[in-house]
Amino acid sequence: MNRQDQLFDVAVIGGGPAGLSAGVALARALRSVVVIDAGRQRNLQAEGVHGFLSREGVRPQELLGAGRDELLSFGGEALTGFVRSARREGDTFVLSLDDGSTCTARRLLIAAGIADELPDLPGVAERWGRDVLYCPYCHGWEVRNQSLGVLAADAHAVLQALTFRQWSQDVTLLLNGTVTLSPGEAEQLDARNVQVVDGRVRGLVVQDDRLTGVMLDDGSALPLEVLAVSPAAVSKANMLQALGLEPEGLEQGPGTRLATDESGLTSCPGVWAAGNATDVSAQVMTAAAAGLKAAAAINADLVREDTRQAVALARAGAAQVPAR
């Protein structure tokens, strides 16, 4: 059947851990579900997935491939493409894809994730996910006991440096002209033996494809093996504007997200969100769990609608029976 002629129970935008987890759960619930993915997951540059029970170190591509295979094995569909817009038509949603095709569904789950806007610093993008990183819980073990610099973007950098201190005794906070420490913060950093450098960072020093330090604005080089940065986590859910859904700013740090209730339901009836689309700090395992939770909520919503429709049909049928 042509997908443009098919009405799916659920269309999932985004085929990362959240989207695939939801897709598998919905397919196992005997729902017709399609997962649409553009292949732009934020962790694809990482060497391995961490913090995922029983799958430690698995390559992101391998995990996603296994998830797609599971989806297909239960009768779900996987579609490669980029969703440009979403609109409501009656009781359904119509998605327009970049190839000109459309997809129609009764419910939507947004699992498109976020895009990391990295600091405008030469060399950072090329080393992102390797020895330039962000999350200590994703990479702390792998960089333990190495010399590590934290590039300040805002006041959160103090806590970031103190957190990375758990994995290394050689941590330097690079204020980079963006943060002024309070006396209390300076005392905390000193007590934990975290060094503080005032100068601005102008670039990375790389030798033999390994980070060896950063260049400061005074021309000096600070030896480092790892650099932690704080990218802006920007929502990739701009396709929802026609539905009246706009990403909101984060409570802490730069970036945007979709606001939801505990089940993942957005302010737009029939539209849920899960994973980094709504929780920018979610790791792979957390995102997968959120996808499962949202899938259960979506199925429950569809059960209620199916029941209402069945009752209405039964009543209509009873009304048409001639009286004796």
Backbone hydrogen bonds in HBPLUS format (Angstrom, degrees):
<---DONOR---> <-ACCEPTOR-->    atom                        ^
c    i                          cat <-CA-CA->   ^        H-A-AA   ^      H-
h    n   atom  resd res      DA  || num        DHA   H-A  angle D-A-AA Bond
n    s   type  num  typ     dist DA aas  dist angle  dist       angle   num
A0005-ASP N   A0002-ASN O   2.86 MM   3  5.42 154.3  1.92 116.2 124.4     1
A0006-GLN N   A0003-ARG O   3.19 MM   3  4.97 156.4  2.25  97.4 104.6     2
A0008-PHE N   A0104-THR O   2.96 MM  96  6.25 169.6  1.97 152.0 148.6     3
A0106-ARG N   A0008-PHE O   2.93 MM  98  6.44 143.2  2.07 148.8 159.0     4
A0009-ASP N   A0032-SER O   2.94 MM  23  5.17 132.5  2.17 126.8 141.0     5
A0107-ARG N   A0009-ASP O   3.00 MM  98  6.23 130.8  2.25 136.9 151.4     6
A0010-VAL N   A0032-SER O   3.15 MM  22  6.57 158.1  2.20 158.4 163.6     7
A0034-VAL N   A0010-VAL O   3.14 MM  24  6.66 152.3  2.22 153.5 161.8     8
A0011-ALA N   A0107-ARG O   3.05 MM  96  6.47 158.6  2.10 154.5 158.5     9
A0109-LEU N   A0011-ALA O   3.02 MM  98  6.40 151.1  2.10 154.7 156.7    10
A0012-VAL N   A0034-VAL O   2.82 MM  22  6.12 170.0  1.83 164.7 166.9    11
A0036-ILE N   A0012-VAL O   2.79 MM  24  6.06 170.9  1.80 179.0 176.1    12
A0013-ILE N   A0109-LEU O   2.86 MM  96  6.23 163.6  1.89 168.5 174.1    13
A0111-ALA N   A0013-ILE O   2.71 MM  98  5.52 154.4  1.77 150.5 157.4    14
A0014-GLY N   A0036-ILE O   2.69 MM  22  5.67 162.1  1.72 161.1 166.0    15
A0020-LEU N   A0016-GLY O   2.89 MM   4  5.93 172.5  1.90 165.8 168.2    16
A0021-SER N   A0017-PRO O   3.02 MM   4  5.85 155.4  2.08 136.6 144.1    17
A0022-ALA N   A0018-ALA O   3.03 MM   4  6.19 160.5  2.07 147.7 152.9    18
A0023-GLY N   A0019-GLY O   2.86 MM   4  6.03 156.4  1.91 144.1 151.6    19
A0024-VAL N   A0020-LEU O   2.89 MM   4  6.07 163.2  1.92 154.2 156.9    20
A0025-ALA N   A0021-SER O   3.11 MM   4  6.28 164.9  2.13 145.6 150.0    21
A0026-LEU N   A0022-ALA O   2.91 MM   4  6.11 160.7  1.95 154.9 160.0    22
A0027-ALA N   A0023-GLY O   2.91 MM   4  6.06 156.6  1.97 147.1 153.9    23
A0028-ARG N   A0024-VAL O   2.90 MM   4  6.09 154.9  1.96 149.8 156.8    24
A0029-ALA N   A0025-ALA O   3.09 MM   4  6.32 123.5  2.42 130.8 145.2    25
A0029-ALA N   A0026-LEU O   3.05 MM   3  4.89 133.6  2.27  90.9 104.5    26
A0031-ARG N   A0026-LEU O   2.99 MM   5  5.43 158.9  2.03 153.1 152.1    27
A0030-LEU N   A0027-ALA O   2.93 MM   3  5.02 150.2  2.02 109.9 112.6    28
A0077-GLU N   A0033-VAL O   2.97 MM  44  6.27 158.3  2.02 153.4 160.0    29
A0035-VAL N   A0077-GLU O   2.83 MM  42  6.21 160.3  1.86 153.0 157.2    30
A0079-LEU N   A0035-VAL O   2.82 MM  44  6.03 169.5  1.84 156.8 157.0    31
A0037-ASP N   A0079-LEU O   2.88 MM  42  6.33 158.9  1.93 163.7 170.8    32
A0081-GLY N   A0037-ASP O   2.85 MM  44  5.56 161.6  1.89 126.3 132.6    33
A0044-LEU N   A0041-GLN O   3.42 MM   3  5.80 167.3  2.44 117.4 117.1    34
A0046-ALA N   A0043-ASN O   3.00 MM   3  5.38 155.1  2.06 111.9 119.8    35
A0049-VAL N   A0058-VAL O   2.78 MM   9  5.41 146.1  1.89 141.1 150.3    36
A0057-GLY N   A0049-VAL O   2.66 MM   8  4.92 149.8  1.75 171.8 168.8    37
A0055-ARG N   A0052-PHE O   2.88 MM   3  5.44 160.7  1.92 140.7 144.5    38
A0058-VAL N   A0055-ARG O   3.14 MM   3  5.67 167.6  2.15 137.4 137.4    39
A0062-GLU N   A0059-ARG O   2.93 MM   3  5.20 121.1  2.29 105.1 120.3    40
A0063-LEU N   A0059-ARG O   3.05 MM   4  6.41 158.7  2.09 160.1 166.4    41
A0064-LEU N   A0060-PRO O   3.01 MM   4  6.24 164.9  2.03 154.1 157.8    42
A0065-GLY N   A0061-GLN O   2.93 MM   4  6.05 153.0  2.00 141.7 149.6    43
A0066-ALA N   A0062-GLU O   2.99 MM   4  6.21 156.9  2.05 147.9 153.4    44
A0067-GLY N   A0063-LEU O   3.01 MM   4  6.26 151.0  2.09 144.0 152.4    45
A0068-ARG N   A0064-LEU O   2.93 MM   4  6.22 154.7  1.99 149.6 155.7    46
A0069-ASP N   A0065-GLY O   3.01 MM   4  6.25 157.1  2.07 146.0 152.5    47
A0070-GLU N   A0066-ALA O   3.02 MM   4  6.28 153.7  2.09 144.7 151.5    48
A0071-LEU N   A0067-GLY O   2.97 MM   4  6.23 158.7  2.02 147.0 152.8    49
A0072-LEU N   A0068-ARG O   2.98 MM   4  6.25 165.9  2.00 155.4 157.6    50
A0073-SER N   A0069-ASP O   2.95 MM   4  6.10 149.8  2.04 143.9 152.8    51
A0074-PHE N   A0071-LEU O   3.28 MM   3  5.58 144.4  2.42 102.7 111.9    52
A0076-GLY N   A0071-LEU O   2.95 MM   5  5.14 145.8  2.07 157.5 146.6    53
A0075-GLY N   A0072-LEU O   3.05 MM   3  5.10 164.2  2.07 108.7 112.1    54
A0098-ASP N   A0082-PHE O   2.90 MM  16  5.46 134.6  2.10 148.3 162.5    55
A0084-ARG N   A0096-SER O   2.77 MM  12  5.70 149.1  1.87 155.1 165.7    56
A0085-SER N   A0096-SER O   3.44 MM  11  5.35 155.6  2.50 137.8 141.2    57
A0096-SER N   A0085-SER O   2.97 MM  11  5.35 165.3  1.99 147.3 151.0    58
A0086-ALA N   A0239-MET O   3.00 MM 153  5.87 124.6  2.32 165.7 152.6    59
A0087-ARG N   A0094-VAL O   2.99 MM   7  5.36 154.8  2.06 142.8 150.8    60
A0094-VAL N   A0087-ARG O   2.77 MM   7  5.36 166.2  1.79 160.9 165.8    61
A0089-GLU N   A0092-THR O   2.84 MM   3  5.34 165.7  1.86 144.0 149.0    62
A0092-THR N   A0089-GLU O   3.08 MM   3  5.34 163.8  2.11 123.8 127.5    63
A0093-PHE N   A0105-ALA O   2.77 MM  12  5.36 162.0  1.80 161.1 167.5    64
A0105-ALA N   A0093-PHE O   2.96 MM  12  5.36 155.2  2.02 148.0 156.1    65
A0095-LEU N   A0103-CYS O   2.72 MM   8  5.04 171.8  1.73 157.1 160.0    66
A0103-CYS N   A0095-LEU O   2.92 MM   8  5.04 142.1  2.07 137.6 146.7    67
A0097-LEU N   A0101-SER O   2.91 MM   4  5.46 177.9  1.91 160.2 160.8    68
A0100-GLY N   A0097-LEU O   3.08 MM   3  5.56 161.8  2.12 117.9 120.6    69
A0108-LEU N   A0270-GLY O   3.01 MM 162  6.35 167.5  2.02 164.6 167.4    70
A0272-TRP N   A0108-LEU O   2.88 MM 164  6.17 166.3  1.90 148.5 152.3    71
A0110-ILE N   A0272-TRP O   2.72 MM 162  6.07 163.7  1.75 139.8 144.1    72
A0274-ALA N   A0110-ILE O   3.03 MM 164  6.39 153.2  2.10 155.0 155.3    73
A0236-LYS N   A0113-GLY O   3.40 MM 123  6.21 150.1  2.50 151.7 143.3    74
A0115-ALA N   A0234-VAL O   2.77 MM 119  5.17 156.8  1.82 144.7 151.7    75
A0234-VAL N   A0115-ALA O   2.92 MM 119  5.17 168.6  1.93 155.1 151.2    76
A0117-GLU N   A0232-ALA O   2.82 MM 115  4.95 172.5  1.83 148.0 150.6    77
A0232-ALA N   A0117-GLU O   3.04 MM 115  4.95 157.3  2.09 138.4 135.9    78
A0121-LEU N   A0119-PRO O   2.77 MM   2  5.50 127.6  2.05 111.7  95.2    79
A0124-VAL N   A0121-LEU O   3.17 MM   3  5.86 169.2  2.18 142.6 145.5    80
A0127-ARG N   A0124-VAL O   3.15 MM   3  5.40 135.1  2.36 103.4 115.3    81
A0128-TRP N   A0125-ALA O   3.43 MM   3  5.12 161.6  2.46  96.8 102.1    82
A0130-ARG N   A0127-ARG O   3.01 MM   3  5.48 153.3  2.09 137.8 137.7    83
A0132-VAL N   A0127-ARG O   3.28 MM   5  5.52 140.8  2.44 146.4 136.1    84
A0129-GLY N   A0132-VAL O   2.82 MM   3  5.87 145.4  1.94 174.7 172.9    85
A0227-LEU N   A0131-ASP O   2.92 MM  96  6.34 160.5  1.96 157.6 164.2    86
A0133-LEU N   A0227-LEU O   2.97 MM  94  6.44 153.7  2.04 152.2 160.8    87
A0229-VAL N   A0133-LEU O   2.86 MM  96  6.18 157.0  1.91 164.8 171.8    88
A0138-CYS N   A0135-CYS O   3.29 MM   3  5.25 138.6  2.47  95.1 106.2    89
A0139-HIS N   A0135-CYS O   3.13 MM   4  6.29 154.7  2.20 148.4 154.7    90
A0140-GLY N   A0136-PRO O   2.59 MM   4  4.41 138.8  1.76 127.7 133.7    91
A0143-VAL N   A0139-HIS O   3.17 MM   4  6.44 139.2  2.34 153.2 164.9    92
A0143-VAL N   A0140-GLY O   3.24 MM   3  5.34 133.3  2.47  97.5 109.4    93
A0144-ARG N   A0141-TRP O   3.32 MM   3  5.10 167.0  2.34 102.7 105.3    94
A0146-GLN N   A0143-VAL O   3.19 MM   3  5.71 150.3  2.28 140.1 137.4    95
A0145-ASN N   A0167-TRP O   2.80 MM  22  6.19 159.9  1.83 147.3 153.3    96
A0225-GLU N   A0147-SER O   2.88 MM  78  5.27 162.8  1.91 136.3 141.7    97
A0226-VAL N   A0147-SER O   3.09 MM  79  6.39 137.4  2.28 154.8 161.6    98
A0148-LEU N   A0170-ASP O   2.90 MM  22  6.26 169.4  1.91 168.2 171.3    99
A0172-THR N   A0148-LEU O   2.89 MM  24  6.33 152.5  1.96 154.6 162.2   100
A0149-GLY N   A0226-VAL O   2.88 MM  77  6.26 162.8  1.91 151.5 155.2   101
A0228-ALA N   A0149-GLY O   2.70 MM  79  6.06 169.8  1.71 166.7 169.8   102
A0150-VAL N   A0172-THR O   2.80 MM  22  6.18 156.8  1.85 163.4 167.7   103
A0174-LEU N   A0150-VAL O   2.83 MM  24  5.79 168.3  1.85 152.7 156.6   104
A0151-LEU N   A0228-ALA O   2.83 MM  77  6.08 168.5  1.84 176.5 176.4   105
A0152-ALA N   A0174-LEU O   2.94 MM  22  5.85 170.3  1.95 157.9 159.2   106
A0157-ALA N   A0154-ASP O   3.06 MM   3  5.94 170.0  2.07 126.2 129.4   107
A0158-VAL N   A0155-ALA O   3.38 MM   3  6.25 161.0  2.42 121.7 123.5   108
A0160-GLN N   A0156-HIS O   3.02 MM   4  6.29 157.2  2.08 151.4 158.8   109
A0161-ALA N   A0157-ALA O   2.88 MM   4  6.04 156.9  1.93 147.4 151.9   110
A0162-LEU N   A0158-VAL O   3.02 MM   4  6.28 161.9  2.05 150.0 155.1   111
A0163-THR N   A0159-LEU O   2.85 MM   4  5.98 144.8  1.97 143.8 153.6   112
A0164-PHE N   A0160-GLN O   3.01 MM   4  6.27 164.5  2.03 150.7 154.0   113
A0165-ARG N   A0161-ALA O   3.06 MM   4  6.23 132.9  2.29 138.5 151.2   114
A0166-GLN N   A0163-THR O   3.02 MM   3  5.72 162.0  2.05 117.6 123.0   115
A0167-TRP N   A0164-PHE O   2.91 MM   3  5.53 150.8  2.00 117.1 124.7   116
A0195-GLN N   A0171-VAL O   3.01 MM  24  6.37 144.5  2.14 163.1 157.0   117
A0173-LEU N   A0195-GLN O   2.74 MM  22  6.07 170.0  1.75 157.4 155.8   118
A0197-VAL N   A0173-LEU O   2.93 MM  24  6.22 164.4  1.96 161.0 161.5   119
A0175-LEU N   A0197-VAL O   2.93 MM  22  6.11 155.5  1.99 165.7 173.8   120
A0178-THR N   A0175-LEU O   3.00 MM   3  5.99 174.7  2.01 135.0 136.7   121
A0186-ALA N   A0182-SER O   2.95 MM   4  6.21 167.4  1.97 162.1 165.4   122
A0187-GLU N   A0183-PRO O   3.00 MM   4  6.14 150.4  2.09 140.6 148.7   123
A0188-GLN N   A0184-GLY O   3.01 MM   4  6.27 154.5  2.08 145.1 151.6   124
A0189-LEU N   A0185-GLU O   2.98 MM   4  6.24 168.2  1.99 158.0 160.1   125
A0190-ASP N   A0186-ALA O   2.99 MM   4  6.09 159.8  2.03 145.7 151.6   126
A0191-ALA N   A0187-GLU O   2.90 MM   4  6.05 156.3  1.96 146.7 153.3   127
A0192-ARG N   A0188-GLN O   3.14 MM   4  6.39 139.8  2.31 142.9 152.9   128
A0194-VAL N   A0189-LEU O   2.85 MM   5  5.03 171.0  1.86 155.0 152.3   129
A0193-ASN N   A0190-ASP O   3.04 MM   3  4.91 161.9  2.07 104.6 108.6   130
A0217-ASP N   A0200-ARG O   2.87 MM  17  5.43 133.4  2.09 152.8 159.2   131
A0202-ARG N   A0215-MET O   2.72 MM  13  5.45 167.0  1.73 152.3 156.9   132
A0215-MET N   A0203-GLY O   2.82 MM  12  5.21 165.1  1.84 139.3 144.2   133
A0205-VAL N   A0213-GLY O   2.73 MM   8  4.84 159.3  1.77 140.2 133.2   134
A0212-THR N   A0205-VAL O   2.80 MM   7  5.55 178.2  1.80 155.7 156.2   135
A0207-GLN N   A0210-ARG O   2.90 MM   3  5.35 156.4  1.96 157.4 156.2   136
A0210-ARG N   A0207-GLN O   2.96 MM   3  5.35 133.8  2.18 109.0 121.2   137
A0224-LEU N   A0212-THR O   2.96 MM  12  5.18 158.7  2.01 103.0 110.0   138
A0214-VAL N   A0222-LEU O   2.99 MM   8  5.38 148.0  2.09 140.0 148.3   139
A0222-LEU N   A0214-VAL O   2.86 MM   8  5.38 163.9  1.89 159.5 163.2   140
A0216-LEU N   A0220-SER O   2.87 MM   4  5.49 173.5  1.87 170.8 171.3   141
A0219-GLY N   A0216-LEU O   3.00 MM   3  5.54 158.9  2.05 120.9 123.4   142
A0256-THR N   A0233-ALA O   2.81 MM  23  6.34 144.7  1.94 146.0 152.2   143
A0240-LEU N   A0237-ALA O   3.25 MM   3  6.02 165.5  2.27 122.6 124.3   144
A0241-GLN N   A0238-ASN O   3.45 MM   3  5.99 163.9  2.47 120.9 119.6   145
A0243-LEU N   A0240-LEU O   2.88 MM   3  5.34 148.4  1.98 114.1 124.2   146
A0245-LEU N   A0240-LEU O   3.36 MM   5  5.47 163.8  2.39 141.7 137.0   147
A0244-GLY N   A0241-GLN O   2.96 MM   3  5.14 161.2  2.00 110.0 114.6   148
A0248-GLU N   A0257-ARG O   2.70 MM   9  5.44 155.8  1.76 167.3 162.3   149
A0257-ARG N   A0248-GLU O   2.86 MM   9  5.44 147.3  1.96 147.8 158.3   150
A0258-LEU N   A0277-ALA O   2.92 MM  19  6.06 161.0  1.95 148.7 154.9   151
A0261-ASP N   A0265-LEU O   2.89 MM   4  5.43 143.6  2.02 139.6 150.0   152
A0264-GLY N   A0261-ASP O   3.03 MM   3  5.31 152.4  2.11 109.3 118.0   153
A0273-ALA N   A0264-GLY O   2.73 MM   9  5.13 147.1  1.83 138.4 148.8   154
A0266-THR N   A0271-VAL O   2.94 MM   5  5.87 174.6  1.94 157.5 157.8   155
A0271-VAL N   A0268-CYS O   3.07 MM   3  5.69 151.8  2.15 149.6 148.4   156
A0278-THR N   A0275-GLY O   3.11 MM   3  6.00 157.6  2.16 124.1 128.0   157
A0279-ASP N   A0275-GLY O   2.89 MM   4  5.84 159.8  1.93 149.5 154.2   158
A0282-ALA N   A0279-ASP O   3.10 MM   3  5.52 168.5  2.11 118.2 121.5   159
A0287-ALA N   A0283-GLN O   2.80 MM   4  5.99 161.9  1.84 161.1 166.3   160
A0288-ALA N   A0284-VAL O   2.97 MM   4  6.19 158.8  2.01 149.4 154.9   161
A0289-ALA N   A0285-MET O   3.04 MM   4  6.25 156.5  2.10 144.0 150.1   162
A0290-ALA N   A0286-THR O   2.95 MM   4  6.22 153.7  2.02 146.9 154.2   163
A0291-GLY N   A0287-ALA O   2.96 MM   4  6.25 149.5  2.06 147.0 155.2   164
A0292-LEU N   A0288-ALA O   3.08 MM   4  6.40 152.9  2.15 145.9 152.7   165
A0293-LYS N   A0289-ALA O   2.98 MM   4  6.26 158.5  2.02 149.8 155.5   166
A0294-ALA N   A0290-ALA O   2.94 MM   4  6.13 162.1  1.98 149.1 153.7   167
A0295-ALA N   A0291-GLY O   2.94 MM   4  6.09 152.9  2.02 143.4 151.2   168
A0296-ALA N   A0292-LEU O   3.10 MM   4  6.40 155.5  2.16 148.6 153.8   169
A0297-ALA N   A0293-LYS O   3.17 MM   4  6.48 155.0  2.24 145.2 151.9   170
A0298-ILE N   A0294-ALA O   2.86 MM   4  6.12 156.6  1.91 153.2 159.8   171
A0299-ASN N   A0295-ALA O   2.91 MM   4  6.11 165.0  1.93 152.5 156.3   172
A0300-ALA N   A0296-ALA O   3.00 MM   4  6.17 158.7  2.05 144.3 150.2   173
A0301-ASP N   A0297-ALA O   3.01 MM   4  6.22 150.7  2.10 142.6 150.4   174
A0302-LEU N   A0298-ILE O   2.93 MM   4  6.25 154.4  2.00 150.9 158.0   175
A0303-VAL N   A0299-ASN O   2.82 MM   4  6.09 151.4  1.90 150.5 159.1   176
A0304-ARG N   A0300-ALA O   3.08 MM   4  6.35 157.9  2.13 145.4 150.2   177
A0305-GLU N   A0301-ASP O   3.06 MM   4  6.38 154.9  2.12 143.0 150.0   178
A0306-ASP N   A0302-LEU O   2.76 MM   4  5.95 167.3  1.77 156.5 159.9   179
A0307-THR N   A0303-VAL O   2.94 MM   4  6.08 153.1  2.01 146.6 153.8   180
A0308-ARG N   A0304-ARG O   2.98 MM   4  6.23 157.3  2.04 145.9 151.8   181
A0309-GLN N   A0305-GLU O   2.98 MM   4  6.23 161.6  2.01 154.6 159.1   182
A0310-ALA N   A0306-ASP O   2.95 MM   4  6.15 152.1  2.03 142.3 150.2   183
A0311-VAL N   A0307-THR O   2.91 MM   4  6.13 160.7  1.95 153.6 158.1   184
A0312-ALA N   A0308-ARG O   2.99 MM   4  6.19 159.2  2.03 146.6 152.5   185
A0313-LEU N   A0309-GLN O   2.96 MM   4  6.19 156.3  2.02 147.0 153.0   186
A0314-ALA N   A0310-ALA O   2.91 MM   4  6.11 156.6  1.96 146.6 153.5   187
A0315-ARG N   A0311-VAL O   2.89 MM   4  6.12 158.7  1.94 151.4 157.0   188
A0316-ALA N   A0312-ALA O   2.92 MM   4  6.10 155.1  1.99 144.2 151.4   189
A0317-GLY N   A0313-LEU O   2.85 MM   4  6.03 156.1  1.91 148.2 154.6   190
A0318-ALA N   A0314-ALA O   2.96 MM   4  6.17 154.6  2.02 145.3 152.0   191
A0319-ALA N   A0315-ARG O   2.97 MM   4  6.15 146.1  2.08 142.6 151.8   192
A0320-GLN N   A0317-GLY O   3.22 MM   3  5.28 138.5  2.40  96.5 107.6   193
A0321-VAL N   A0318-ALA O   3.34 MM   3  5.43 156.2  2.40 100.5 107.3   194
